[in-house]
Every structure is written in structure tokens, then in C-alpha cells.
Amino acid sequence: MILREELLKILKSVEEPDFTFVEKDFPPVFTGAEGIKVYDSEGNEYLDFSSFFGVSFTGHSQSFVKEEAEKGFYHGLGDLIPSEEKILLMKKLSEIIGKGYRGVLSQNGSDAVEACLRSAFLYKWSKKIIAFQGAYHGTSLGALSVTYSNKFRNRFEKLLPFETKFFQYSVNSIPEIKDFLKNNGVSAIIIEPVQGRAGIRIAEKEFLLSLKKLSDEFDLPLIFDEVFTGFGKTGEYFAKDYFGIEPDLIAFGKALSGAFPLSGCFGKERIMNLWGKSKGEASFTFTFSGNPFFSRVALRNLEFLEKLNFRKKVREIESLMKKGLSGLKNKYKNKIKEVRGIGVIWGIELYHPIDSFIVFKKLLNEERIITLPSGENGETLEVLPSVIVEEKEIKKFINSLEKILETL
């Protein structure tokens, strides 16, 4: 077995230097995972309370993945010669998302957002987009155009294709948005119902309803980026269902397949039909769109969620997390600024970003629990357990977090 230091030394010698942050005690190198347990190159065992950016929502290394892998049959050609699995997955997604939508499968969240932006552009033919402060939609050029943080944008600003106006992520911004729409041709409004990288910021329902009203009034597509929130994490398949709002376009990915690069964009037929009928070659496509193995795993993943009765399970997890984290907030008022949560998605904002990173690293290195730092300055601890997490594991997390808060 190669030790961590040697593995990271190799990585630093071959990877571009801006990609992986490395210091003496960070990061570990993971070598395996099962359920919510993760193992590193030195034999340590961790509890995963991150779902690896919300991807492994149904847990790691599910048995159905191995079963589907053993069937073989992997290929590209998703836009040319479809597999049975792709067709069945598209049908299942259509049933989940609802009538009147059709879409395309892609490979990652940025791809899905790109598909939504291009579809909206075909509808309105404007390079102007409305997005929101704190937004993270991906780092491909179109998606980066609507991503807010300068940490991602600053080097590539001159390359970005869309002209984005960023507004406050609050219902208070609605009058200003309306005034902007009166004087500007805009192709779309894009929003995350829950901002992940911004520190688990949850949109007010009134805010989302007002955006939908404006999109209808000005006849422009409302895009929900649900790459982070999709497939059960709010207690419904999508946050759109949780809030009771039908966007015109929806981007999804991450938890769809559990661990494989599969995403998609679905939109209302009046928008998606503007792509026109295929003349033999798609004008916007992906090598592994509808890969049969990925599609089979996604179908099994969705079946697993349904058999688990994920809505009930997520409500139970939400109740346990809310009780535990609210108790810590009341006890450590001088350390915890705010606790925000919906379903299994939780953010614990501390008063100082340094404290947040200290807590993240102590949980990782001392308690062997995986969480994530988030927020513009890393001020929030992002906690997103798998739907298969048990009550005893949630209690262990709460106790470990309290132990570390006590030492700050």
C-alpha cells in the first residue's frame, strides 16, 4: 500500500498546481467506501456526512452498481444510436419531472446548465441573463457566466459569453428585477432553490413565486438549477416540488446516478421544440449522453429511493438534524451565527471563517467525520448525510461537533 505522503507527492508532480489544496495534515487520500463509511490509504475509517458534494445520497458502493457493471455493454453514441436503457431512463425522468417537459441527458452539472442556457437563448435570443449573488452553476464558460464568485470568474471574465446581471438572493430584489426587465431584453432567470457553495442559502418561497410570476409576465424562461438539490434531498424529488413551483427549465445531476457522470436538462416543450428536428447530427451533444451503464445505474438508484420511501426517511433525518443542531446553536450562541437546513441539507455558519475551517479539519482528522466548508469565505460548515444514515450516526456527529465547538 502506498502511503498518503507518497501519493500526494506524486499528485503534486503531475497535476496543475491550482487544483488540489495540499498541506501537512490535509487532505487524506480515499481508497474505498461502502454505505456511509469511507476508508483512506492509511487504514482510517470515516463517517461521510457530505455525500461527496451531494452525489452519494443513496450511499457508497451500492450492490446494484456491481450488478449492473457485470452486465457489460458500455458505449457512447448517445445522440446517434440510443440504448434501451437511455430510453427507459428518459421515460422515468419524464414521469418524475412531470408532463409537458422533454430534455437531454448530459455528463455533469455544468453541461446540464449549459443545455438550459442554450435552450433559453433559442427562445429569447438575448445574451443577457439574470442570476443571483452567491450563485454557483459550474465552471464551463456558459455556466461560469452565471456563477457569481470572483474566485471562479476573475481569470476568465473576457471569455464569458453571457452578460449576467446579479441580484440579491432575496424577495427584496423583486422590484429591482422587474425594473431591469422593463428596460432590458433578457433570455432567462436562473436560480438555485438552495445555494450550496454559497453556504446553504435557502430561497424564500415568496421569492421563487415572485420570480415565476415575473418570468410569465415577461415571457422568459425561469431556470431552476437543481444539480445540488435534486433526487430526494429536500424530501421531494426536486426542490421545485417542495416549493410547489414549475420552472420552465430544470438542470439536474449529482445524485441521479449516485456516483457516475450523468446529468440532464429538461424543459417545457414550447422551449425544447425550438431545437428543431434532428437532421442526422445533434448541434449540442455529449460523448457519453445516455451511456447504457450509467443509465442502468440511475434507474436502479431511483428504484432504491422509491423502495426506501425516501420522503419519510428524509423527514426523519431532517427532524433529528434540526433538533441536534438547534440545541448546539442555543448552547454556543457566541460561536454559531446561524443554522440553516432543508431535508438532509444543512449549513452551520460560524462567526469567523477560520473557525469554520478549524471545525471542518478537526472533524475530519480527529473525529473521522467528513463535512465540507462552504460559503464565499468558507464561513459555513456544509452537512449533507446520505438518506441511509442511521440515528446513532447522526447522534455521533452531533456529539463530535459539540466536542470540537467546546474547544474553539
C-alpha positions, 0 to 999 in steps of 0.5 A: 500500500502506498502511503498518503505522503507518497501519493500526494507527492506524486499528485503534486508532480503531475497535476496543475498546481491550482487544483488540489489544496495540499498541506501537512495534515490535509487532505487524506487520500480515499481508497474505498467506501461502502454505505456511509463509511469511507476508508483512506490509504492509511487504514482510517475509517470515516463517517461521510456526512457530505455525500461527496458534494451531494452525489452519494445520497443513496450511499457508497458502493451500492450492490446494484452498481456491481450488478449492473457493471457485470452486465457489460455493454458500455458505449457512447453514441448517445445522440446517434444510436440510443440504448434501451436503457437511455430510453427507459431512463428518459421515460422515468425522468419524464414521469418524475419531472412531470408532463409537458417537459422533454430534455437531454441527458448530459455528463455533469452539472455544468453541461446540464446548465449549459443545455438550459442556457442554450435552450433559453437563448433559442427562445429569447435570443438575448445574451443577457441573463439574470442570476443571483449573488452567491450563485454557483452553476459550474465552471464551463464558460456558459455556466461560469457566466452565471456563477457569481464568485470572483474566485471562479470568474476573475481569470476568465471574465473576457471569455464569458459569453453571457452578460449576467446581471446579479441580484440579491438572493432575496424577495427584496430584489423583486422590484429591482428585477422587474425594473431591469426587465422593463428596460432590458431584453433578457433570455432567462432567470436562473436560480438555485432553490438552495445555494450550496457553495454559497453556504446553504442559502435557502430561497424564500418561497415568496421569492421563487413565486415572485420570480415565476410570476415575473418570468410569465409576465415577461415571457422568459424562461425561469431556470431552476438549477437543481444539480445540488438539490435534486433526487430526494434531498429536500424530501421531494424529488426536486426542490421545485416540488417542495416549493410547489413551483414549475420552472420552465427549465430544470438542470439536474445531476449529482445524485441521479446516478449516485456516483457516475457522470450523468446529468440532464436538462429538461424543459417545457416543450414550447422551449425544447421544440425550438431545437428543431428536428434532428437532421442526422447530427445533434448541434449540442451533444455529449460523448457519453449522453445516455451511456447504457451503464450509467443509465442502468445505474440511475434507474436502479438508484431511483428504484432504491429511493422509491423502495426506501420511501425516501420522503419519510426517511428524509423527514426523519433525518431532517427532524433529528438534524434540526433538533441536534443542531438547534440545541448546539446553536442555543448552547454556543450562541457566541460561536454559531451565527446561524443554522440553516437546513432543508431535508438532509441539507444543512449549513452551520455558519460560524462567526469567523471563517477560520473557525469554520475551517478549524471545525471542518479539519478537526472533524475530519482528522480527529473525529473521522467525520467528513463535512465540507466548508462552504460559503464565499469565505468558507464561513459555513460548515456544509452537512449533507448525510446520505438518506441511509444514515442511521440515528446513532450516526447522526447522534455521533456527529452531533456529539463530535461537533459539540466536542470540537465547538467546546474547544474553539 
